[in-house]
Amino acid sequence: MQLAKGATCGPHCYSLAVSLRNFAAGPHTVACWSGHAGQFDSYSTSTQTSSGCSYGHPHDTVWVVVEGHRSNTVTW
């Protein structure tokens, strides 16, 4: 699983671009986390690439958790 900044959604705001690799086909719940706010959103996806969360706090860290697996951490 890989996390990166996605499309911009406002000043300092970007979507979280999530790429799932080596996950079984079917729906998966993506939980979005930050160092500042803890878990701030979640969504379900059945695609390998998705961007259901966005975040806009500069100098914070974000990551996602899918089925107990944590992604890399990205500094905003």
C-alpha positions as CSV (number, residue, x, y, z in Angstrom):
1,M,0.0,0.0,0.0
2,Q,1.3,3.5,-0.9
3,L,0.0,6.9,0.2
4,A,0.8,10.2,-1.6
5,K,-0.6,13.7,-2.0
6,G,-3.4,13.7,-4.6
7,A,-5.3,16.6,-6.2
8,T,-5.5,20.0,-4.5
9,C,-8.8,20.8,-2.8
10,G,-8.0,24.3,-1.4
11,P,-5.2,26.2,0.4
12,H,-2.9,23.6,1.9
13,C,-5.5,20.9,1.2
14,Y,-4.9,17.8,-0.8
15,S,-6.7,14.5,-1.3
16,L,-5.0,11.4,0.0
17,A,-4.1,9.2,-3.0
18,V,-4.1,5.6,-1.8
19,S,-2.8,2.7,-3.9
20,L,-3.6,-0.7,-2.6
21,R,-1.3,-3.6,-3.7
22,N,-1.6,-7.2,-2.8
23,F,-5.1,-6.9,-1.3
24,A,-7.8,-9.4,-2.2
25,A,-10.5,-8.2,-4.6
26,G,-13.6,-6.7,-3.0
27,P,-14.4,-3.8,-0.7
28,H,-11.9,-2.5,1.8
29,T,-12.3,0.2,4.5
30,V,-9.7,2.9,4.4
31,A,-9.2,4.8,7.7
32,C,-7.5,8.2,7.4
33,W,-5.3,9.3,10.2
34,S,-3.2,12.4,11.1
35,G,-0.7,13.2,13.8
36,H,-2.8,16.2,14.8
37,A,-6.3,14.8,14.8
38,G,-6.1,11.0,15.0
39,Q,-8.6,9.2,12.8
40,F,-10.4,12.0,10.9
41,D,-12.3,10.1,8.2
42,S,-12.9,6.7,6.5
43,Y,-14.4,5.3,3.4
44,S,-14.9,2.0,1.6
45,T,-13.4,1.2,-1.8
46,S,-13.2,-1.7,-4.2
47,T,-10.6,-0.1,-6.5
48,Q,-6.8,-0.3,-6.3
49,T,-6.4,3.4,-6.4
50,S,-8.7,5.8,-4.5
51,S,-8.8,9.2,-2.8
52,G,-11.8,9.4,-0.4
53,C,-10.2,11.6,2.2
54,S,-8.6,15.0,2.1
55,Y,-6.5,16.9,4.6
56,G,-5.4,20.5,5.0
57,H,-3.1,21.1,8.0
58,P,0.4,22.1,6.9
59,H,3.4,20.5,8.6
60,D,1.3,17.6,9.9
61,T,1.7,13.9,9.1
62,V,-1.0,11.7,7.6
63,W,-1.3,7.9,6.9
64,V,-4.1,5.4,6.2
65,V,-4.9,2.0,7.7
66,V,-6.5,-0.8,5.7
67,E,-7.4,-4.1,7.4
68,G,-4.8,-3.4,10.1
69,H,-2.0,-2.5,7.6
70,R,-0.6,1.0,7.9
71,S,0.7,2.9,4.9
72,N,3.8,5.1,4.7
73,T,3.5,8.4,6.5
74,V,3.4,11.6,4.4
75,T,4.2,15.1,5.8
76,W,1.8,17.7,4.6
